[in-house]
Amino acid sequence: MDYRVIKENDLFLMTDKNGDIVGNDVSGQGLYTRDTRFLSRMEIRINDQKPILLSSAADENYISTIRLTNPHMEENGELILWRESVEVERTRFIYEGALYETFKLTSYYPKTIRFDFSVLLDADFADMFVVRGFQHGELGRKTAERRSSGERVIGYLGADGVRRETKVKWNTKESRISETGELHFDVELNSQGSIEIAFFIAPITDGNEPLQHEPKDAMNKLRASYAGWNASSTSISSDLPLFNNLYHRSVQDLRVLLTDLGYGPFPVAGLPWYSVPFGRDSIIAALQMLSLNPQIAKGTLLTMAAYQGQKEDVWRDEQPGKVMHEIRYGELAGTNQVPFTPYYGTIDATPLFLMLAAEYYHWTGDADFISSLMPQLTAALTWIKEYGDDDDDSFVEYCQKSSKGIANQGWKDSADSVIHRNGDYAEAPIALVEVQGYVYQALTRLAPIFRYLGRDEQADVMEKDASLLRARFERDFWMEDEQFYAIALDKDKKRVDSVTSNAGHILMSGIASPERARAVAARLVAHDLFGGYGIRTMSTAAAGYNPMSYHDGSVWPHDNSLCLLGLSQSGFTEEAITVMQGLLKAAGKFEYYRLPELFCGYDDLLGAPVPYPVACSPQAWAAGTPLTFVQVLLGLRPDALSRQIRIKLSLLEEMNELTVEQLQIGSGTLSLRVTRVNNGPQVEILSNQTGYELLIL
């Protein structure tokens, strides 16, 4: 990454590697909360000169430590400050809605030195959509600024009537404050002497001001929350260091992406641009996290239920029972200049919501929670039949209605992502292949749960609908010449006949016949789709293939993870191992073993994956991908109705031992160790307190 980002709950900071928010930067650096930039500039200088970067760490998401030093300073032959005399150690973290930043200045010059240390701060209160250049409109204005010794408050009155302020406090007496608001400190240090200048920067909305804590106390509490997260989550270890590094990086990245809007923690989509509730992304990440901490799925379900559609609203593409796509809180949303309040233009979030509910039940056995969620589940099921399938052909399809909405409403939402073999773009209404699989999986996994809860009539309808959907799906989506499923049906019910990764998602649903599932599995790891680092989004033989594109030939880790779950559940272990090995190889080439949102689709002959220029990192469903490796290697699928856990073991190449501890299932936890014996896996059950019977297949 060419930037540094930290986050805690709803506040995040993005800077350059020096730790600065640079004036006139076009990459969107800043301190953000509720889709508003509360700090648009933060630059430090020593004697008005930019320090030189020594090191910049980003391995911990909640704290950042950056070291810099001064350049050589000389004027007319007179020494002002010898090079590398001053070490600047800047440490920052976020706690309870505020940024804490400390500058520790240490002298390594043999004599006493004096210099000017300055910090330039400003806030433009720009809406996230404006920062990214997506939208412009009626905006507010800055208000009178307040200054006093040790404190500065920058104000803004939005067009939405919301008063926003940035309060900056510092603990060291400044020597002066310039007209531009630049703080200057006269520093005098003896050899190896140090001084710490601490800042507290608080975004304030309509007078709601974060409390200021002692920095050490705040840091200790923040560290304790991470320790608690690790202690409450599944622990994994193996004799393959690369796998361990990848897995543990994912666990930490997912913790920083958790946010709580009052319904329990859930994952936001990713940093820096999608630190908001995001229906599809949050739900898929929660699905991936079931083996890590199933309570995240509960928080996600409750959050999505709280924002479920209640009425028909064309501006927001809202319909009763529909699960939202994305919610924004900035000035443009507050003045209804954009429809993201929330926006509902997603075709897959609603069936994914139902899928997550079913899988959460099977992992936890929490029937009381499913019963409490029944009104929202029923509303989602009704939406599928009455709105998702409004032409009664069994297929759920989308068509943008909002003038500022999204045209393609599946996970591949770029304008060029649904393309025919001849190069023509598909026209809506569009029925995506993976969405039909999600619907089928939701119906078939939920129906027995509904029946268990005494809702036999609903279960009967769901099973009938699933059966009809499967028959029509097999008839209409299969491409005999490709031995693969089409990505979609267009407005004329014509197959959109490009070969893409989308069809891999259906393997986890069971909608495909066994022989066709086998053909899909084989194609996913054939050279045109698999380039060595993962499954491409589009075949190299397709007219729309472009390895540098967002959705038409790139590699998305989360896309691979859903294919992996399907390969595993369908019994295609060898193919699943191939995909995991590729992703593992790619992860070893990225900073801190962090899989990004996506990377370019070139094959592994280049020696390293080619980064996508503006990929988000960390990204929730990319971070969740290595967690699915554990489910796949264990062949794990709990069944709360039969109170059984089925496992079918496998190991990665060069992995001879895998230990999984405190895996939360049912009423307790499962711990086990898998070892390779005579080239085959063997399991030792360390503890089974789940209340479920363990079946080893």
C-alpha positions as CSV (number, residue, x, y, z in Angstrom):
1,M,0.0,0.0,0.0
2,D,1.2,3.5,-0.8
3,Y,-0.9,4.8,2.1
4,R,-1.3,4.2,5.8
5,V,-4.7,3.7,7.4
6,I,-6.0,3.0,10.9
7,K,-9.6,2.6,12.0
8,E,-11.7,2.0,15.2
9,N,-15.4,1.7,14.9
10,D,-16.7,4.6,12.7
11,L,-13.6,6.7,12.6
12,F,-10.7,6.1,10.2
13,L,-7.5,8.0,9.2
14,M,-5.7,7.7,5.9
15,T,-2.4,9.4,5.3
16,D,0.7,9.0,3.2
17,K,3.5,6.8,4.4
18,N,5.1,9.8,6.2
19,G,1.9,10.1,8.2
20,D,0.9,13.3,6.6
21,I,-2.4,14.4,5.0
22,V,-0.9,16.4,2.2
23,G,-2.6,19.6,1.0
24,N,-4.1,19.3,-2.5
25,D,-3.7,15.5,-2.4
26,V,-6.0,13.8,-4.9
27,S,-6.0,10.3,-3.3
28,G,-8.5,11.3,-0.6
29,Q,-6.3,11.3,2.5
30,G,-8.0,12.5,5.7
31,L,-9.7,11.8,8.9
32,Y,-13.2,10.6,8.3
33,T,-16.4,9.7,10.2
34,R,-19.9,9.4,8.9
35,D,-18.7,10.0,5.3
36,T,-17.3,13.4,6.2
37,R,-13.6,14.5,6.1
38,F,-12.9,16.1,9.5
39,L,-9.2,16.6,8.8
40,S,-8.0,17.4,5.3
41,R,-4.5,18.5,6.1
42,M,-1.9,17.5,8.6
43,E,1.7,18.1,7.7
44,I,4.8,18.4,9.9
45,R,8.0,20.4,9.3
46,I,11.3,20.9,11.0
47,N,12.6,24.4,10.3
48,D,10.0,24.6,7.5
49,Q,11.4,21.5,5.8
50,K,9.7,18.1,5.2
51,P,11.3,15.3,7.3
52,I,12.8,12.3,5.6
53,L,11.0,8.9,6.1
54,L,12.9,6.2,7.9
55,S,10.2,3.6,8.5
56,S,6.5,3.3,8.3
57,A,4.7,0.3,9.8
58,A,1.2,-0.8,9.0
59,D,1.2,-4.3,10.4
60,E,-1.1,-3.3,13.3
61,N,-4.4,-1.8,12.1
62,Y,-5.2,0.1,15.3
63,I,-1.9,1.8,15.9
64,S,0.7,3.2,13.5
65,T,4.3,4.1,14.3
66,I,6.3,6.2,11.8
67,R,9.9,7.3,12.1
68,L,11.4,10.3,10.3
69,T,14.4,12.5,10.6
70,N,15.6,15.9,9.4
71,P,17.4,16.7,6.2
72,H,20.7,18.6,6.3
73,M,20.2,22.3,6.9
74,E,22.8,24.8,6.1
75,E,22.6,28.4,4.9
76,N,25.5,30.5,3.5
77,G,28.0,28.0,4.8
78,E,26.5,28.2,8.3
79,L,25.2,25.0,9.9
80,I,21.6,25.2,11.0
81,L,20.9,21.6,11.7
82,W,23.1,18.6,10.9
83,R,21.4,15.8,8.9
84,E,19.8,13.0,10.9
85,S,20.1,14.9,14.2
86,V,16.5,14.7,15.1
87,E,14.4,11.5,15.2
88,V,10.7,12.1,14.9
89,E,8.6,9.2,16.2
90,R,4.9,9.7,15.5
91,T,2.5,7.3,17.1
92,R,-1.2,7.4,16.5
93,F,-4.3,5.5,17.3
94,I,-8.1,5.9,17.4
95,Y,-10.2,5.4,20.5
96,E,-13.8,6.1,21.2
97,G,-14.3,8.5,18.3
98,A,-11.1,10.5,18.5
99,L,-7.6,10.5,17.1
100,Y,-4.6,10.5,19.5
101,E,-1.2,11.4,17.9
102,T,2.1,11.9,19.7
103,F,5.2,13.3,18.3
104,K,8.3,12.2,20.2
105,L,11.3,14.3,19.2
106,T,14.7,13.0,20.2
107,S,18.1,14.6,19.5
108,Y,21.1,12.5,18.5
109,Y,23.4,15.5,18.0
110,P,26.3,15.7,20.4
111,K,25.5,19.2,21.5
112,T,22.4,21.1,22.4
113,I,20.2,21.9,19.4
114,R,17.4,24.3,18.7
115,F,14.8,24.1,16.0
116,D,11.3,24.9,15.0
117,F,8.8,22.1,14.9
118,S,5.5,22.9,13.1
119,V,2.2,21.2,12.5
120,L,-0.2,22.4,9.9
121,L,-3.8,21.3,10.3
122,D,-7.0,22.0,8.4
123,A,-10.5,20.6,7.8
124,D,-12.7,21.0,4.7
125,F,-15.6,18.8,5.9
126,A,-15.9,17.4,2.4
127,D,-18.5,14.7,1.7
128,M,-17.1,11.3,0.8
129,F,-18.8,11.5,-2.6
130,V,-17.2,14.9,-3.3
131,V,-13.7,13.7,-2.2
132,R,-14.0,10.8,-4.6
133,G,-15.2,13.0,-7.5
134,F,-18.5,11.0,-7.9
135,Q,-21.0,13.7,-7.0
136,H,-21.2,17.4,-6.5
137,G,-24.1,19.6,-5.3
138,E,-25.3,22.1,-2.8
139,L,-22.9,22.3,0.1
140,G,-22.5,24.2,3.3
141,R,-19.9,26.7,4.5
142,K,-17.2,27.0,7.1
143,T,-18.1,29.0,10.2
144,A,-16.0,31.2,12.5
145,E,-12.9,29.4,13.9
146,R,-12.1,29.5,17.6
147,R,-8.5,29.5,18.9
148,S,-6.9,29.6,22.2
149,S,-3.7,28.3,23.8
150,G,-3.6,24.6,23.4
151,E,-6.9,24.4,21.5
152,R,-8.3,25.1,18.0
153,V,-11.9,24.5,16.8
154,I,-12.7,24.5,13.0
155,G,-16.4,24.7,12.3
156,Y,-18.8,24.0,9.4
157,L,-22.5,24.3,8.8
158,G,-23.7,21.8,6.3
159,A,-26.5,22.2,3.7
160,D,-28.2,19.5,5.7
161,G,-28.3,21.7,8.8
162,V,-25.8,19.6,10.7
163,R,-23.1,21.5,12.6
164,R,-19.7,19.8,12.2
165,E,-16.6,20.7,14.0
166,T,-13.0,19.5,14.4
167,K,-11.5,20.2,17.8
168,V,-7.7,20.0,18.1
169,K,-6.0,20.0,21.5
170,W,-2.3,19.8,22.3
171,N,-0.4,19.4,25.5
172,T,2.7,21.6,24.9
173,K,2.7,25.4,24.9
174,E,3.1,26.6,21.3
175,S,5.4,29.5,20.4
176,R,3.0,30.9,17.9
177,I,0.1,30.1,15.6
178,S,0.3,31.5,12.1
179,E,-2.6,33.1,10.2
180,T,-3.1,29.8,8.3
181,G,-3.4,27.9,11.7
182,E,0.0,26.4,11.6
183,L,1.3,25.5,15.1
184,H,4.9,26.3,15.8
185,F,6.9,24.9,18.7
186,D,10.4,26.2,19.7
187,V,12.3,23.0,20.6
188,E,15.6,22.8,22.5
189,L,17.1,19.4,23.2
190,N,20.3,18.2,24.8
191,S,22.1,15.2,23.3
192,Q,19.7,12.2,23.5
193,G,17.1,14.4,25.1
194,S,13.4,14.0,24.1
195,I,10.2,15.9,24.2
196,E,6.7,14.6,23.5
197,I,4.0,16.8,21.9
198,A,0.6,15.0,22.1
199,F,-2.5,15.9,20.0
200,F,-6.1,15.0,20.5
201,I,-8.3,15.5,17.4
202,A,-12.0,15.0,17.8
203,P,-14.7,15.2,15.2
204,I,-17.9,16.7,16.6
205,T,-21.4,16.5,15.1
206,D,-24.2,18.7,16.4
207,G,-22.3,19.1,19.7
208,N,-21.7,15.4,20.3
209,E,-18.1,15.5,21.4
210,P,-15.9,12.4,22.2
211,L,-14.4,12.3,25.7
212,Q,-10.7,12.8,26.0
213,H,-8.8,10.0,27.8
214,E,-5.3,9.8,29.0
215,P,-3.4,8.4,25.9
216,K,-1.8,5.5,27.8
217,D,-5.2,4.5,29.4
218,A,-6.9,4.7,26.0
219,M,-4.1,2.7,24.4
220,N,-4.3,0.0,27.1
221,K,-8.1,-0.3,26.7
222,L,-7.7,-0.5,22.9
223,R,-5.1,-3.3,23.2
224,A,-7.3,-5.1,25.7
225,S,-10.2,-5.1,23.2
226,Y,-8.0,-6.7,20.6
227,A,-6.8,-9.3,23.1
228,G,-10.5,-10.0,23.9
229,W,-11.2,-10.4,20.2
230,N,-8.4,-12.9,19.8
231,A,-9.5,-14.8,22.9
232,S,-13.1,-15.1,21.8
233,S,-12.2,-16.3,18.3
234,T,-11.1,-19.6,16.8
235,S,-7.3,-20.2,17.2
236,I,-5.4,-21.8,14.3
237,S,-1.8,-23.0,14.0
238,S,0.0,-25.2,11.5
239,D,3.5,-26.1,10.4
240,L,3.1,-24.0,7.3
241,P,4.3,-20.4,8.2
242,L,2.8,-18.8,5.2
243,F,-0.7,-20.1,6.0
244,N,-0.3,-19.0,9.6
245,N,0.7,-15.5,8.6
246,L,-2.1,-15.2,6.1
247,Y,-4.7,-16.4,8.6
248,H,-3.6,-14.3,11.5
249,R,-3.4,-11.2,9.3
250,S,-7.0,-11.8,8.3
251,V,-8.1,-12.1,11.9
252,Q,-6.6,-8.8,12.8
253,D,-7.9,-7.1,9.6
254,L,-11.4,-8.2,10.3
255,R,-11.3,-6.9,13.9
256,V,-10.4,-3.4,12.6
257,L,-13.3,-3.5,10.1
258,L,-15.9,-4.2,12.8
259,T,-18.4,-1.5,13.5
260,D,-21.4,-1.4,15.8
261,L,-24.4,0.8,15.0
262,G,-26.3,-0.4,18.0
263,Y,-27.3,-3.9,16.9
264,G,-24.0,-5.8,17.5
265,P,-20.6,-5.8,15.7
266,F,-20.6,-6.4,12.0
267,P,-17.9,-5.9,9.3
268,V,-18.0,-2.8,7.1
269,A,-16.9,-3.4,3.5
270,G,-13.4,-2.1,3.5
271,L,-10.9,0.7,3.8
272,P,-10.6,3.4,2.9
273,W,-13.8,4.1,0.8
274,Y,-16.3,1.6,2.1
275,S,-16.2,2.0,5.9
276,V,-20.0,1.7,6.0
277,P,-22.7,-0.9,6.2
278,F,-22.8,-2.6,2.9
279,G,-25.4,-5.3,2.5
280,R,-23.7,-7.8,0.1
281,D,-20.1,-7.3,1.4
282,S,-21.0,-7.3,5.1
283,I,-23.1,-10.5,4.7
284,I,-20.6,-12.4,2.7
285,A,-17.8,-11.4,5.2
286,A,-20.0,-12.6,8.1
287,L,-20.6,-15.9,6.2
288,Q,-16.8,-16.3,5.9
289,M,-16.4,-15.5,9.6
290,L,-18.7,-18.2,10.9
291,S,-15.7,-20.5,11.6
292,L,-14.0,-17.6,13.4
293,N,-16.8,-16.0,15.5
294,P,-20.4,-16.7,14.6
295,Q,-21.6,-13.8,16.8
296,I,-20.5,-11.5,14.0
297,A,-23.2,-13.1,11.8
298,K,-25.8,-12.2,14.5
299,G,-24.8,-8.6,14.6
300,T,-24.8,-8.5,10.8
301,L,-28.3,-10.0,10.6
302,L,-29.7,-7.6,13.1
303,T,-28.1,-4.6,11.4
304,M,-29.5,-5.6,8.0
305,A,-32.9,-6.3,9.5
306,A,-32.9,-2.8,11.1
307,Y,-32.5,-1.2,7.7
308,Q,-34.7,-3.6,5.7
309,G,-36.9,-1.9,3.0
310,Q,-40.4,-0.9,4.2
311,K,-41.9,0.8,1.2
312,E,-41.6,1.4,-2.6
313,D,-39.3,4.3,-3.2
314,V,-37.9,4.5,-6.8
315,W,-35.3,7.1,-5.8
316,R,-33.6,4.6,-3.5
317,D,-34.6,1.4,-5.4
318,E,-36.3,0.4,-2.2
319,Q,-39.1,-2.2,-1.9
320,P,-40.7,-3.9,1.1
321,G,-38.5,-6.7,2.5
322,K,-35.5,-5.8,0.4
323,V,-32.1,-5.8,2.1
324,M,-30.1,-2.6,1.6
325,H,-27.0,-2.2,-0.6
326,E,-25.2,0.7,1.1
327,I,-25.9,3.5,3.6
328,R,-24.1,6.9,3.7
329,Y,-24.3,9.6,6.3
330,G,-22.6,12.6,4.7
331,E,-24.0,16.0,3.7
332,L,-25.1,14.9,0.2
333,A,-27.1,12.0,1.7
334,G,-28.5,14.3,4.4
335,T,-29.9,16.7,1.7
336,N,-31.2,13.8,-0.4
337,Q,-28.8,14.7,-3.3
338,V,-27.8,11.1,-3.4
339,P,-30.1,8.1,-2.7
340,F,-27.8,6.3,-0.2
341,T,-30.0,6.8,2.9
342,P,-29.9,3.8,2.5
343,Y,-29.8,2.7,-1.1
344,Y,-31.3,-0.7,-2.0
345,G,-30.0,-1.3,-5.5
346,T,-28.6,-4.7,-5.0
347,I,-30.1,-8.0,-6.3
348,D,-28.1,-10.4,-4.1
349,A,-28.2,-8.9,-0.6
350,T,-31.7,-10.2,0.2
351,P,-31.1,-13.9,-0.7
352,L,-27.7,-13.6,1.0
353,F,-29.4,-12.3,4.2
354,L,-31.6,-15.4,4.1
355,M,-28.6,-17.7,3.5
356,L,-26.7,-16.1,6.4
357,A,-29.7,-16.7,8.7
358,A,-29.8,-20.4,7.8
359,E,-26.0,-20.9,8.2
360,Y,-26.0,-19.0,11.5
361,Y,-28.6,-21.3,12.8
362,H,-26.7,-24.4,11.8
363,W,-23.5,-23.1,13.4
364,T,-25.2,-22.0,16.7
365,G,-28.4,-23.9,17.0
366,D,-29.9,-20.6,18.2
367,A,-33.6,-21.2,17.3
368,D,-34.8,-18.4,19.5
369,F,-32.9,-15.9,17.5
370,I,-34.2,-17.2,14.2
371,S,-37.8,-17.1,15.6
372,S,-37.2,-13.4,16.7
373,L,-36.0,-12.6,13.2
374,M,-39.0,-14.3,11.5
375,P,-40.8,-11.1,10.4
376,Q,-37.7,-10.0,8.6
377,L,-37.1,-13.4,7.1
378,T,-40.7,-13.6,5.9
379,A,-40.5,-10.1,4.4
380,A,-37.3,-11.1,2.5
381,L,-38.9,-14.2,1.2
382,T,-41.9,-12.2,0.1
383,W,-39.7,-9.7,-1.7
384,I,-38.1,-12.5,-3.7
385,K,-41.4,-13.7,-5.0
386,E,-43.2,-10.4,-5.5
387,Y,-40.4,-8.0,-6.5
388,G,-37.3,-10.0,-7.3
389,D,-39.2,-12.3,-9.6
390,D,-41.9,-9.9,-10.9
391,D,-42.4,-11.8,-14.2
392,D,-43.0,-15.1,-12.4
393,D,-40.4,-17.1,-14.3
394,S,-38.7,-18.3,-11.0
395,F,-35.6,-16.1,-11.6
396,V,-34.7,-13.1,-9.5
397,E,-33.5,-10.3,-11.7
398,Y,-32.6,-6.6,-11.5
399,C,-33.3,-3.4,-13.3
400,Q,-32.1,0.1,-12.1
401,K,-34.9,2.5,-11.5
402,S,-33.2,5.3,-9.5
403,S,-31.8,8.1,-11.6
404,K,-28.6,8.1,-9.5
405,G,-28.6,4.4,-8.7
406,I,-26.4,1.5,-9.9
407,A,-27.0,-0.1,-13.3
408,N,-25.5,-3.6,-12.6
409,Q,-26.7,-4.7,-9.2
410,G,-24.8,-7.9,-8.6
411,W,-21.4,-8.1,-7.0
412,K,-19.8,-7.3,-10.4
413,D,-21.4,-3.9,-10.5
414,S,-19.2,-2.1,-13.0
415,A,-20.9,-1.1,-16.3
416,D,-19.0,-3.5,-18.5
417,S,-19.2,-6.6,-16.3
418,V,-22.2,-8.5,-17.9
419,I,-21.2,-9.0,-21.5
420,H,-22.2,-11.3,-24.3
421,R,-19.7,-13.5,-26.2
422,N,-20.0,-11.1,-29.2
423,G,-19.0,-8.1,-27.0
424,D,-22.5,-6.6,-26.5
425,Y,-23.4,-5.5,-23.0
426,A,-26.4,-7.3,-21.6
427,E,-29.6,-5.1,-21.1
428,A,-31.7,-5.3,-18.0
429,P,-33.7,-6.9,-16.6
430,I,-30.8,-9.2,-15.9
431,A,-31.0,-12.6,-14.0
432,L,-27.5,-13.4,-12.7
433,V,-26.4,-17.0,-12.4
434,E,-25.0,-16.8,-8.8
435,V,-28.2,-15.0,-7.5
436,Q,-30.3,-18.0,-8.6
437,G,-27.9,-20.2,-6.6
438,Y,-28.2,-17.9,-3.6
439,V,-32.0,-18.1,-3.8
440,Y,-32.0,-21.8,-4.1
441,Q,-29.6,-22.2,-1.2
442,A,-31.7,-19.9,1.0
443,L,-34.9,-21.8,0.2
444,T,-33.5,-25.3,0.7
445,R,-31.5,-24.5,3.8
446,L,-34.3,-22.5,5.5
447,A,-37.2,-24.7,4.7
448,P,-36.3,-27.5,7.1
449,I,-35.6,-24.8,9.8
450,F,-39.0,-23.3,9.2
451,R,-40.6,-26.8,9.5
452,Y,-38.7,-27.4,12.8
453,L,-40.2,-24.1,14.0
454,G,-43.7,-25.2,13.2
455,R,-44.1,-23.3,9.9
456,D,-44.9,-26.3,7.7
457,E,-47.0,-24.3,5.2
458,Q,-44.2,-21.8,4.5
459,A,-41.7,-24.7,4.3
460,D,-43.8,-26.5,1.7
461,V,-44.0,-23.4,-0.5
462,M,-40.3,-22.8,-0.2
463,E,-39.5,-26.4,-1.2
464,K,-41.9,-26.2,-4.1
465,D,-40.4,-22.9,-5.3
466,A,-36.9,-24.3,-5.0
467,S,-37.7,-27.4,-7.1
468,L,-39.2,-25.3,-9.8
469,L,-36.3,-22.9,-9.8
470,R,-33.8,-25.7,-10.1
471,A,-35.6,-27.2,-13.1
472,R,-35.8,-23.9,-14.9
473,F,-32.3,-23.0,-14.0
474,E,-30.9,-26.2,-15.5
475,R,-32.9,-25.6,-18.7
476,D,-32.1,-22.0,-19.2
477,F,-28.6,-21.2,-17.9
478,W,-26.6,-24.2,-19.2
479,M,-24.3,-23.7,-22.2
480,E,-23.9,-27.0,-23.8
481,D,-21.0,-25.9,-26.1
482,E,-19.0,-24.5,-23.1
483,Q,-20.1,-27.2,-20.7
484,F,-20.6,-24.3,-18.2
485,Y,-23.4,-22.0,-17.0
486,A,-24.0,-18.6,-18.5
487,I,-23.3,-15.6,-16.3
488,A,-26.8,-14.3,-16.8
489,L,-30.0,-14.1,-18.8
490,D,-30.7,-10.7,-20.4
491,K,-34.0,-8.9,-20.9
492,D,-35.0,-11.2,-23.7
493,K,-34.2,-14.3,-21.6
494,K,-31.2,-14.9,-23.8
495,R,-28.1,-16.4,-22.3
496,V,-25.2,-13.9,-21.6
497,D,-22.7,-16.5,-22.8
498,S,-19.4,-15.4,-21.4
499,V,-17.6,-17.9,-19.2
500,T,-17.0,-16.2,-15.8
501,S,-16.4,-17.1,-12.2
502,N,-20.0,-16.3,-11.2
503,A,-21.0,-19.9,-11.9
504,G,-18.6,-21.2,-9.3
505,H,-20.8,-19.7,-6.6
506,I,-23.7,-22.0,-7.4
507,L,-21.7,-25.1,-6.3
508,M,-22.4,-24.4,-2.6
509,S,-26.1,-24.3,-3.3
510,G,-26.7,-27.7,-4.8
511,I,-28.7,-26.3,-7.6
512,A,-26.5,-27.9,-10.3
513,S,-26.8,-31.5,-11.3
514,P,-23.8,-33.7,-10.2
515,E,-22.4,-34.1,-13.7
516,R,-22.7,-30.4,-14.5
517,A,-21.2,-29.4,-11.1
518,R,-18.2,-31.7,-12.0
519,A,-17.8,-29.8,-15.3
520,V,-18.0,-26.4,-13.6
521,A,-15.4,-27.5,-11.0
522,A,-13.0,-28.7,-13.8
523,R,-13.4,-25.4,-15.7
524,L,-12.7,-23.3,-12.7
525,V,-9.2,-24.6,-12.5
526,A,-8.6,-24.8,-16.3
527,H,-6.0,-22.4,-17.7
528,D,-8.5,-19.9,-19.1
529,L,-10.0,-19.2,-15.7
530,F,-7.2,-20.2,-13.3
531,G,-3.9,-18.3,-13.8
532,G,-1.9,-19.7,-10.9
533,Y,-2.9,-17.1,-8.3
534,G,-6.6,-17.7,-8.2
535,I,-9.7,-18.0,-10.3
536,R,-10.2,-15.1,-12.7
537,T,-13.5,-13.3,-12.9
538,M,-13.6,-13.9,-16.7
539,S,-12.2,-16.5,-19.0
540,T,-9.2,-15.4,-21.1
541,A,-11.2,-16.7,-24.1
542,A,-14.1,-14.3,-23.5
543,A,-14.5,-11.2,-25.7
544,G,-14.6,-9.0,-22.7
545,Y,-11.5,-10.4,-21.0
546,N,-9.1,-7.8,-19.7
547,P,-6.6,-8.7,-16.9
548,M,-6.4,-5.1,-15.8
549,S,-10.1,-4.6,-15.5
550,Y,-12.2,-4.4,-12.3
551,H,-14.4,-7.3,-13.0
552,D,-13.5,-8.8,-16.4
553,G,-10.4,-10.9,-15.8
554,S,-9.1,-9.8,-12.5
555,V,-8.8,-12.0,-9.4
556,W,-11.0,-11.3,-6.4
557,P,-10.2,-13.4,-3.3
558,H,-13.7,-13.3,-2.0
559,D,-15.0,-14.6,-5.3
560,N,-12.6,-17.5,-5.0
561,S,-13.7,-18.1,-1.4
562,L,-17.3,-18.7,-2.4
563,C,-16.1,-21.0,-5.2
564,L,-14.0,-22.8,-2.6
565,L,-16.9,-23.4,-0.3
566,G,-18.9,-24.8,-3.2
567,L,-16.0,-27.0,-4.4
568,S,-15.6,-28.4,-0.9
569,Q,-19.3,-29.0,-0.3
570,S,-19.6,-30.7,-3.7
571,G,-16.7,-33.0,-3.0
572,F,-14.1,-31.5,-5.4
573,T,-11.2,-31.5,-2.9
574,E,-8.4,-31.5,-5.4
575,E,-9.7,-28.5,-7.2
576,A,-10.2,-26.7,-3.9
577,I,-6.6,-27.4,-3.0
578,T,-5.4,-26.0,-6.3
579,V,-7.3,-22.7,-5.7
580,M,-6.1,-22.4,-2.1
581,Q,-2.5,-23.0,-3.1
582,G,-2.8,-20.2,-5.7
583,L,-4.2,-17.7,-3.3
584,L,-1.6,-18.6,-0.7
585,K,1.1,-18.1,-3.3
586,A,-0.3,-14.7,-4.1
587,A,-0.6,-13.6,-0.5
588,G,3.1,-14.3,0.1
589,K,3.8,-11.5,-2.4
590,F,1.6,-8.8,-0.8
591,E,2.6,-6.5,2.1
592,Y,2.0,-8.2,5.5
593,Y,0.5,-11.2,3.7
594,R,-2.7,-9.2,3.2
595,L,-4.9,-10.2,0.3
596,P,-6.3,-7.0,-1.3
597,E,-9.8,-6.5,-2.6
598,L,-8.6,-7.7,-6.0
599,F,-5.5,-7.9,-8.2
600,C,-4.9,-8.1,-11.9
601,G,-5.5,-11.4,-13.7
602,Y,-2.1,-12.1,-15.2
603,D,-0.9,-15.6,-14.7
604,D,1.9,-16.6,-12.4
605,L,4.6,-16.7,-15.1
606,L,5.3,-13.1,-14.2
607,G,6.6,-14.2,-10.8
608,A,4.3,-12.1,-8.7
609,P,0.7,-10.9,-8.8
610,V,0.2,-7.5,-10.4
611,P,-1.6,-5.1,-8.0
612,Y,-4.8,-3.4,-9.0
613,P,-4.1,0.3,-8.7
614,V,-7.0,1.4,-6.5
615,A,-7.9,-1.8,-4.6
616,C,-9.1,-1.4,-1.1
617,S,-6.9,-2.9,1.6
618,P,-7.9,-4.2,4.1
619,Q,-11.2,-5.3,2.6
620,A,-13.6,-7.4,4.7
621,W,-14.4,-10.2,2.3
622,A,-10.8,-10.4,1.1
623,A,-9.7,-10.7,4.7
624,G,-12.4,-13.3,5.2
625,T,-11.2,-15.5,2.4
626,P,-8.4,-17.3,4.4
627,L,-11.0,-18.2,7.1
628,T,-12.8,-20.3,4.5
629,F,-9.6,-22.3,4.0
630,V,-10.2,-23.8,7.5
631,Q,-13.8,-24.8,6.6
632,V,-12.5,-26.3,3.3
633,L,-9.6,-28.2,4.8
634,L,-11.8,-29.7,7.5
635,G,-14.7,-30.3,5.0
636,L,-16.8,-28.8,7.8
637,R,-20.5,-28.4,7.8
638,P,-22.6,-28.3,11.0
639,D,-26.2,-29.3,11.0
640,A,-28.2,-28.0,14.0
641,L,-31.3,-30.0,13.1
642,S,-29.6,-33.4,13.3
643,R,-27.1,-32.1,15.8
644,Q,-24.2,-33.4,13.8
645,I,-20.9,-32.0,12.4
646,R,-19.7,-33.6,9.3
647,I,-16.0,-33.3,8.4
648,K,-13.9,-34.5,5.5
649,L,-10.2,-33.8,6.0
650,S,-7.6,-32.5,3.6
651,L,-4.3,-30.6,4.0
652,L,-2.5,-28.1,1.8
653,E,0.8,-29.0,0.1
654,E,3.7,-28.7,2.5
655,M,1.3,-28.7,5.5
656,N,1.6,-31.7,7.7
657,E,-0.2,-30.5,10.8
658,L,-3.2,-28.2,11.4
659,T,-4.5,-27.5,14.9
660,V,-7.9,-25.8,15.3
661,E,-8.9,-24.7,18.8
662,Q,-12.1,-23.2,20.3
663,L,-14.1,-23.5,17.1
664,Q,-17.6,-22.3,18.2
665,I,-20.4,-24.6,17.2
666,G,-23.7,-25.4,18.9
667,S,-23.5,-24.9,22.7
668,G,-19.8,-25.0,23.0
669,T,-16.5,-25.4,21.1
670,L,-14.6,-28.0,19.1
671,S,-10.8,-28.4,19.1
672,L,-9.0,-30.9,16.9
673,R,-5.6,-31.6,15.3
674,V,-5.2,-32.9,11.8
675,T,-1.9,-34.6,10.8
676,R,-0.6,-36.1,7.6
677,V,0.0,-39.8,8.0
678,N,1.2,-41.9,5.1
679,N,0.2,-39.0,2.8
680,G,-3.3,-38.9,4.2
681,P,-4.9,-36.8,6.9
682,Q,-5.8,-38.2,10.3
683,V,-7.7,-36.3,13.0
684,E,-7.3,-36.2,16.8
685,I,-10.3,-34.8,18.7
686,L,-8.8,-32.6,21.5
687,S,-12.2,-31.5,22.8
688,N,-15.9,-31.6,21.7
689,Q,-18.2,-29.6,23.8
690,T,-20.5,-28.6,21.1
691,G,-23.4,-30.9,21.9
692,Y,-23.2,-32.1,18.3
693,E,-22.1,-35.6,17.1
694,L,-19.0,-35.6,15.0
695,L,-19.1,-37.6,11.8
696,I,-15.7,-38.1,10.0
697,L,-16.3,-38.9,6.4
